Amino acid sequence: MPLPGLGWCEVAVHPNTCRYRVRKAASLTGRDLDDSEHRLAAMLQLRLSRGPSAPRPFPVADTAGPGSS
């Protein structure tokens, strides 16, 4: 199963280890990670389980707009 967009440099394990863990999690949860809806649900559950104070994997855009200091 290819894992597009998975930043190997951000994961402190070997790529094969990461693939194994993803496959293991998929088998334990019954999710088909080849199905885009299942992938989305899994990503949302993971992000929500980390809580609001968890570091974000990507920068959050400034929504205040220009000139609103």
C-alpha positions as CSV (number, residue, x, y, z in Angstrom):
1,M,0.0,0.0,0.0
2,P,1.6,3.3,-1.0
3,L,1.5,6.0,1.6
4,P,1.6,9.3,-0.4
5,G,2.5,12.4,1.5
6,L,3.9,10.6,4.4
7,G,7.0,12.7,5.4
8,W,9.6,10.1,6.2
9,C,12.0,12.7,7.5
10,E,9.4,13.6,10.1
11,V,9.0,10.1,11.3
12,A,11.8,8.7,13.5
13,V,11.5,5.2,12.2
14,H,12.6,3.3,9.1
15,P,10.0,3.5,6.2
16,N,9.4,-0.2,6.3
17,T,8.6,0.0,10.1
18,C,6.2,2.8,9.4
19,R,4.5,0.8,6.6
20,Y,4.2,-2.2,8.9
21,R,2.7,-0.1,11.7
22,V,0.2,1.5,9.3
23,R,-0.9,-1.9,8.0
24,K,-1.1,-3.2,11.5
25,A,-3.3,-0.3,12.6
26,A,-5.5,-0.8,9.6
27,S,-6.0,-4.4,10.3
28,L,-6.7,-3.8,14.0
29,T,-9.3,-1.1,13.3
30,G,-10.8,-2.7,10.2
31,R,-10.2,0.4,8.1
32,D,-9.4,0.0,4.4
33,L,-6.8,2.7,3.9
34,D,-7.1,2.3,0.1
35,D,-10.6,3.8,0.5
36,S,-10.3,7.6,0.6
37,E,-13.3,8.0,3.0
38,H,-11.7,5.5,5.4
39,R,-8.4,7.4,5.2
40,L,-10.1,10.7,5.9
41,A,-12.0,9.3,8.9
42,A,-8.7,7.8,10.3
43,M,-6.8,11.0,9.8
44,L,-9.6,13.0,11.5
45,Q,-9.8,10.6,14.4
46,L,-6.1,10.7,14.9
47,R,-5.9,14.5,14.9
48,L,-8.9,14.9,17.2
49,S,-7.4,12.3,19.6
50,R,-4.3,14.4,20.0
51,G,-6.1,17.3,21.4
52,P,-5.9,21.0,20.7
53,S,-2.5,21.6,22.2
54,A,-0.8,19.0,20.0
55,P,1.7,20.3,17.5
56,R,0.2,20.8,14.0
57,P,1.8,18.9,11.1
58,F,1.4,22.0,8.9
59,P,1.4,25.8,9.6
60,V,-2.0,27.4,10.2
61,A,-2.8,30.3,7.9
62,D,-3.4,33.7,9.4
63,T,-7.1,34.2,8.9
64,A,-7.2,37.7,10.5
65,G,-6.4,39.3,7.2
66,P,-4.0,42.2,6.4
67,G,-3.8,45.2,8.7
68,S,-5.5,43.6,11.7
69,S,-2.9,43.8,14.4
